[in-house]
Amino acid sequence: MKAVLKGDEYILNGQKSAWVSNGTIATHAAVHVSLDPSKGMQGSGLAIIPLDLPGISRGKPLDKIGQRPLNQGEIFFEEVKVPKKYMLIADTAMMQIVAKMILVNANGGMGITFVGLAQAAYDEALKYAKQRIQGGVPIFEHKNIKLQLFNMFIKVEAARAYARRMSLYNTVNEMGSSPHAIAAKVLSTKTAFEVASEAITIFGGNGLTREYPIEKMFRDARAAMIEDGENNALSIAGAVDLI
């Protein structure tokens, strides 16, 4: 989306994609804008914009496979006049530093959050395995279920340990580490998806129904592997930062 300075105002034109979090209900937004199109992504700035200004309209909320409580939708800008003082970051070089900090914080937060989802999926599977009777005993007594649950336990604990290490490292280092944050996001979301999938197997047919929460956890975990950056694309970016 382009922002052109005219006098004491920026004129905004363009569209933000359907993946804007709270896009259809928010009252204000932190908006990345193009100040110098010739520089591509390196020509960006950041503005704080009230979303009731003339020229702003919104699309419908997305109907998604997972994370449905998270409202997401398009925002359109047509000749929107924004006071110059609303441009929080007009220095494109500074914006590159801020963008990297945003990436670190967002992916680090995803890493922590989805370890929690992995833990929840494991907890639900363990509880169900103790309650579900098959062959006259709780299914936990069957060796294949024990092995499956312990492998899930290993994955959750490994992802949690890494998320904690990443969080500590990025807390004590002022700029934080993009590769560490991305690695946490990729590992945690992948773990959450794998553990939730294994949990559905333990639940059997019940895992496919909305009577139990595990099907929602599975859908939410799958969405997380794309949210805040698709995992493969993020991994490539993280690899570049290693250099």
N, C-alpha and C positions, 0 to 999 in steps of 0.2 A: 504494500500500500504506500502511495506516494504522499509526501508532505512538502508543500512548497511555501516558503516564507514570503509573505506580502505585507510589508509594513510591520505592524505589531501583531499580526495573525499568521498562523499556518493554515493553509487550505488542504484538507485531506480528501483524497479520492481513492477508492479501492474497496477491497473485500478481505475480511479475515475468514479463514476456512471454518467448516462446520465443527471443528474440534476445539473451539474456544471453550474452556471450562467456565461454566455458569454464564455462557454467552447470551442466553435468551432471558436471563433473570437479573443479571448484575446491574448495579446502578452506576458503577465506575469501572474503568479498565486501564491497565498498564499496557500500552499498545506499542509494539515495534513498528517503526515507520521507516520508509526509505527517504533519506535526505539527499543522497547523492547516488542516483541509479547507476552511474558510470563505474562505481566501485563495487557493485553487487551487494552481497551481504555485509561487506566491510564499510558500506555507506549508510549504515542504519543509525537511528536514534530511538529514544524512548520517551513517550508522552503519557501523562496521566489525563484521561479524558472522561468527563461526565457523559453518560450514555443517553441523556435526554436532550442533547443538542440537536438543533434542526439539521436534517440531512442524514441522520443515523436511523437505520432500520435493522430488523433482525429476522433470521429465518426460524424454522421450526426446530424444536429439540430433536436430536438424533434418536432413533430407536435402535439401540445397540445390542449386541449379543451379551455383553457383560457390563458391569459398573453402571447400571441404569440409573441409580440414584444421583450420579454425577451428571448434572445438566450440561449439555454441550450443544452449541449451535452457531450458525453464521452471524456475522455482524457486517453490515454494509455501510460505507461512508460515501456520500455524494455531496461534493462541495461543502464539506463541514468546516466551519470556521472555528479555530481553536486559538485562544489567546497565547501569545508567545511564551508567557510564564508557565504554561502547562507543559512545555517541552522540558521534561526533567533532565534529559541528557541530549544535548545538541552536538556534542563533540563526538564524531564518529570513532576516533581512536579510543576514547574513554569507553564508548559503548562496547567495543570488542572485549575489554577487560570485564565489564559488567556482565556481558553475555556469557563469558566463561564461568563467572561466579554463579550465575543463574543455573547453568548446566550442572555444575558441581552440586549445588544445593538440591536441585530437583531430583537428580539421579541418586544422590545419597539418601534423600528422603524415601524414594521408591525402594531402595535397597532395604531400608529398615521396615517400611510398611509391609512389604510382601514376604519378609521373614515371618511377620505376624500372621499373615494369611496361611503360609505353609504350616505354621504351628497349629493354627485353628483346624486345618484340614486333618492333620495328624491326630489331634485331640478327639475330633469327631469319629475318626476311624477306630481309634483305640477304644473309645466308649462303646461304640456299636459292636465291636468284636467281643466285648465282655457280656453284652446283652443278647446278641443274636444266637439262638440255639440251633444247631445243625448236627445231626447224628447223635443227639442226646446230650451234647455238651456245648458250651459257648464256643463259637468259631475260633476264638483266641487259642483254644487248646489244639487246634490243628496246626501242624508244623509249617505248612505253607503260609498261613496267616501270620504266624510268629515271625517268620523270615521276612515277609513283606513289610510288616510293621517296623521291624528293627532297621531295615534298609531305609525306610522313610525317616526314622529317628536320626540316622546318621546324616542324611541330607539336610534335615532341618538344623541340626546342631552345627554342621559345617558352615551353612549359610549364615546362621546367627553369629558364629564366631568371627566370620569375615566382616559382616556388617558392623559389628562392634569395633573391630580394628580400624575399619575405614572411618567410622564416626570419630574415633579418638584421634586418628591421624589428621583428619581434616579440621578438627576443632583446634588443634595446637599449631597448625600451619595456616597462616593468615589467608592465603589465596586458595588453599585446599588443592587436592589433586584430582584432576579430571579423570585420569585412568582408573584411580581407585574407586571413585564414585560410580563410574560407568560399570566397572567390574562388579560392584555390589548390586547395581540395578539388574544387570544381566543374570548374575548368579541367583539372586533372590527370586526374581520373577520366573526364571526357568525352574527353580526348585519348587516354588509354589504350584506351578502348573503340573509338574511331575508328581508331586505328593498328592495334590487334589485328584489327579487321574488315578493314582494307586488307591486312593480312598474310595473312589467310585467303584473300583473293582471289588473292594472289600464289602461295600454295601450291596453289591449285586444290582438287581433290578431296582431296589429302593433308592439307589444312588442316582437314578435317572429321574426321579420324581421330585416335585417341589415340596413334598411333605418333609423332606430333610434338607438341611442347608448346604449339603456338599455340592449339589449341582450348581448352585450360585457361586460357590467358591471356585469351582472349576472354570466357569465362564469369566469370572472376574480376573482370575489368574491368566487366562488366555489373552484377555484384553490388555493386561499389564505388560505383556511382551511386545506390544506395539506402542503403548502409552508413553509419552515423554521421550519418544524416539524408539523406532523399531530396533530390536536387540542387535541384529547383524550390522545395521547402519551405524549404531552407536559404537559397536566394537571396532569398526574400521576407524572411526574418529578417535577412539581411545588409543588405538595402535599408532596413529599419527602423532598423538601427544607424547607417546613414549620417547619419540625422537627429540 
